[in-house]
Amino acid sequence: MTRKFALAAGGIVATASAVAVLWGQGPAVPATAASNAATTTTVSAVTGIGKHGVSTFPLAPSEAAEQRVAAYWSPERLKQASSYVPSTKPSPTTKNTPSAAEVGPGGATPHARAPHTATPPPVAAPPMVGKVFFKVGDKEYWCSASAVHSAHRNLVATAGHCAYALAQDKPVENWVFIPGYHDGVAPSGIFVGHTLYMQEDFAGQGDFDRDYAFVTVHRGFTWQPYVENGRLKYRAVDVGRLEDRVGAFRFASGKSLGRPTYVFGYPAGANPDGSRPYNGQSVKSCKGTTEKKFVSAPTWQLEHGVRLPGCPFTAGASGGPWVTGYDPGKRTGYLSGITSLTWNLNGGGRLDAVSTPYFNQMTQRVYTEASKQGTG
């Protein structure tokens, strides 16, 4: 069915090539799109503290806000977005750390060397893995994310820094999730963020032991082209609930360390030596066994990180799922972490490990609260 907020009346006009790049199934070609006059969603910067220390922030809870966010993300804007890396939270007594994801040899684990891990053959990308796009200040960015099971079938898991901008001390704007994104194509539709759920210490203190977020989303849509008065326009067509559309990982917390784990994401950023082995246009995977001890990184207020050595992901992989019990045939498993930081253990020019906050009882509380919200 056609969504109530048909956007043709709002002046969304694009050339035919734009729909081929993002929404079509054909080869990617250069696209242009006329700028639209949609305004960004106004987001409250006031933390809503709920039960058990869970912070909630409205992203686009109303139909009008959902429409504005949907209209904002033209195919051209999605193409221009950049991979995002975190910064630490500003404070009166400490200097804000520049945006950089890697932790070098001068950090928590000087001179550590990652054990050699053979690169596994690529696995089919799970359909519930995708990209989140959002705005911070006047720039557009993206991270990785995945759908996670909930009773209302509308929940996305990602990194906290991919939903809350610590440097600005407020949620990001215009947050959307595109599952299955690849090479400019959105095969399963676009899902606008409704409400952000976090552990209060991430927004409040910038604690990277809590660098995870769960976001409820509206029903998804895709753009349907039509011609009116000789002009090509687009209206939003409903594609249903997220989990009904692409499935979801099951949530898991309190798992022991030293477990075989798959990590998925869209790495794209540069290594310390300037090389760029990934372009962020398709899902990549790492497979290995997590270390049997927690790791720390004081700069990021990380004390209980779970690290996977041998994974060379770069910026852009943030927010991607860590999956235990992964079944490559069914392409599903248990979400036991999300990529938070990338590491340079050897002190060379290439990143060689990733880490996630440990999913514990606090994570379970955030997930449980987010799972309760229906979004239509």
N, C-alpha and C positions, 0 to 999 in steps of 0.2 A: 504494500500500500504506500501511497505518497504521504510523507510526513506533513503535519499541520503547518510547519514553518517552511513552506515552499519559498525558496530564496530568489526566485526569478524576480519577484516584485521588489526585492531589495537592491536590484541593479547588478547582480552577478552576471557579468558578461565575459566570455573568453573566446579565443580562437579555437577552432576545431582541434588543433594540435595539442592543446593543453589537456584535453580529456584523454588523448592517446597516451600521454606521458604518465599520468597518475592513475587514471581510472580504467583505462582500456587494457586489453591483454596483448596488444601488439608490441612491436619493438619501440624502445624509447627514442623519441625524436625531439629536437629543440622545440620548446614551447614558449608561448607568450600568454599573458593574461592581463586584462585590464585591471587596474587597481580598483578596489571597492571601498566604499565609505563606511564599512562596518567598524564600530568602535570596540575597544577591548573590554573584557569583563571587569567590572570593579570588584575587587576581592578585599574582604575585611582582613586587616593585619592583626586583629585581636585574637589571641589564642583562646579557644573554647575548651576549657579543661573539663573532661567528662569523668566517668568512673575509672578508677585504677590508673590515674595519671595519663589518660589518653587525650591527646589534643586533637580537636577537629577544626577544620577550616572550610568554609563554603568556597567552591570553585566556580560552578555555574549551576546553581540549584534550580533556577526558574527556567521556564520555557524561553522567555525573552533572552536570558543570559546564554542559554544553550544555542539559540539562533545566532547570537553575535559571535560566539566562538566558532561555530560552524562556518559562518561567512568569512571569518578572518583567514582561515587556512585555505587560501587559493593554492592550486598546484604550484604556482611560481614561488609562493612563500615556503612551501614545504621543501622545494628544491634548494632554496637559499639558506635553510637552517644549518647550523653547525653543531658538531658534537660538543657535549658539555662536560666540564670537569669541575669538581667542587672547590670551594674555598672555606677556610675556617671562619668561625663566627667572630666579628669584630668585638673588641672589648676596650675599655679605657686604659687597661694596663698592658695589653699585648698588641703587637703589631699584626695586622691582618695578613695572613699568608696568601700570596698570589695563587690564583687558580692553577693547580697542578695536581695531577692524580698520583704520580709515582712517589714512592718513598725510597730514597736513595740510601747508599751505604752509610751515610752519616746519621741515619735515623735510628730506628729501634733495633735493627739487627745488623750492626756494622760487620763487614767482611763475611757475611753469611753467603754460602753458595747453595744454589738450588740443585737438588739431585737431578740427574739427567732423566728426562721423561720423553719417550718417543711420541711423536705427533700421531694421534690416532687417525684412521681414515675418517673423512667427513660423514656425518650421519644426516638423515633427512631432517629438515627443520621442523620442529613441532609447530602445528598451526596456531597454538596459543601464545607463541613468542612474537613480539613485535616491537615497534618503536613508539615512544611518547614524544610528542612535540609540544613546546611551550615557549613562552616569551619571558625574558628577564630584562628589565629596562627597555631599551629600544631594539633589542636583538632577539632573533629566533634561534632556538636550540632544539636538540633531541637527545634522548637517552634510550636505553633498552628497557624492556618490561615484559610481563607475561600475565595471562589470565590465571587466577587462582579460584578454586571452587568456593562458592557460597550458596546459601539457600535461595538467594534472589538472583543468582547467576549473572552478576554484574560487577565483579570485583577484579581489580588489577593490582599487582604487586610490583614495586620498583624501589629504587634507592630514595632515601629521604631527600638527598640533595637534588634529585630530579623532580621534586615537587615543591620544595621549600628552599628559597634562595637565602642562605645564611648571611651573605654580605649585605643584602637589602633588608634582612630580618622580616620577611613576609613570604607568603606563598607565591609561586610563579603564576603567570597569567596565561589564559587561553590554552589550557592543558587538554590534549586529546591523545587517545591511544589508537594505533593502527596495527592490528594483528596481521601477521604474515607479510608485512611490508617487504618488498624487494624491488630493486631497480626502478624506483619511482612508481610502482604499482601498489594499489591498496585493494587486494583481492577479496577481502572480507568486510570492508567498510571502515567507517570512522566512528569512534565512540568518544563523546565529549565527557570530560570529568565532571562529576556532580559534587562530591565532598571528599576532602583529604583527611585521612586518619594517620596519626603519628604518635610515637611515644614522646611525652612532653619534654624529655631531656635533649632531644635533637633540636627542636625549635628554640627551646629555652637556653640551652648551654652549648649547642653545637657538638654534642657528644656523638662521635662516630661509632660507638658501641650500639647506638640506636639509629643508625643510618638506613632505615627502611621505612616504607610508606605503603599504605593500602588506600586505593582510590576507588570509590564507587562511580560507575559510569551510567549515562543515559543509554537508551536503546540506540543501536547503531544506525547509520545511514550511508548511502552512497549517492553520488550525483547522477541524475538522469538528464541527458541533454534534450532540448526541444527548441523549436524555432518559433519566434513570435515577431511579427512585423519585419521579417527578413533578418532577424538577429538571433544568433545562437545563445541560448541561456540554459541555466541548470536549475533543477529543483531537487530537493532532498527526498530520497525514497527510503523508507524504513527497511532495515534488514534484521531486526529482532534483537534479542538479548545476547550479550557477549558470549556467555558460555554455551548457549544454544547454537551459536554460530561457529565457534572454533574449539569448543571443549575447554578444559582447564586442568592445571596441576592440582593435586591435593596438598593442603598445608600440613607441614610437619615441624615440630619444635622439640627441643630437648634431646636431640640425637647425639650419640657418642661421636668423638673425633676419630680421625683415621678411617674414614669411610670412602668407598669408591663414589665418585661424583661426576656428573656431566655439568658443564657450564655453557650457557648459550648467550649470545649477544651480538651487537653490531659494532665491533671495534672500528675506529677510523682515524684516531689521532696519531700524532708523531711519536716515535721513540725518542729517547734522550739524544741520540745521534742524528735526529732529523729524518730518518727513514720512515716510510709509511707503508707497511705491509698490507694494510686493509683499506677499503674505501667506504665501509659502512653501508653498502647497498644491499647486503644480504646477510642472513643469519650465519654466524660461525660458531663452532663448538670446540671445547676443550674437554678432555677426559683425564682423570687422574685420581689419586688418593689424597685426601686432605691430611695435613700434618696432625700429629697426635698431641700437640700442645697448643695453647692459645698464644697469639702473638700480639705485640703492642706497638703503638706508634704515638708517642706523647704529643707530637704536634697536632694530631687529629683527635686527641682525647680517646684513643683506642687502647683498650686494655685486654679485651677478650675477643680478638679477631680470629677467624678460622681461615687458614691460608691454604691455597692449592698451588704448589710449585710446578714449574714447567709449562704454565699457561701464558703465552706471549701477548695476551690481549692489551690493547691500548685504549685511550679515551674513546668514549662512545659505548663501551661495553657496560658502563655503570647501569645498575638496575636490572641487568639480565639475570635470569633464574639459575640457581644451583639446584640440581635435581638428583635425588637419590632414588634408587630402585627404578631407574629409567628403563623403559621397555622400548627399544628402537622400532619394533614392529607396530606397537600401538601408539608410539610417540607420546607417551605420558609417564608420569611418575609423581614423586613427592617433592614439593618445593621446600627446601631446607635452608635456603640462603639466597642472597642477591649480591651481585658484584658491587662492592663499595669502593675499594682502592686497588690500584695496580702497583706492582712492586718491582724495583730494580735490585735484586738480591746480589748479583755478581758485581755491581758497580761498573758494568760495561755500558755499551750504547743501546742495549735492547732491554725492554721490560721482560720479566720472566716469571711472574707470579701474580695472582689475584687474591683478594680476601673479601670475606663477608662478615658482617656482625654475627655473633652467635645467636641463633634463634632460640630464645628461652621463654620463661613464663611471661615476661613483659611483652615479648613479641606476640605471644598467644593472646594476651589481653587486647592488644591493638587489633589483631586480626578478628577476634571475636566481636568486638564492638563494630568494626566495619561490616562484618557479615550480616549484621542485623538490619541494615538499611536497604529498603527497597527504593527503586528509582523509576518505577513505571514499566 
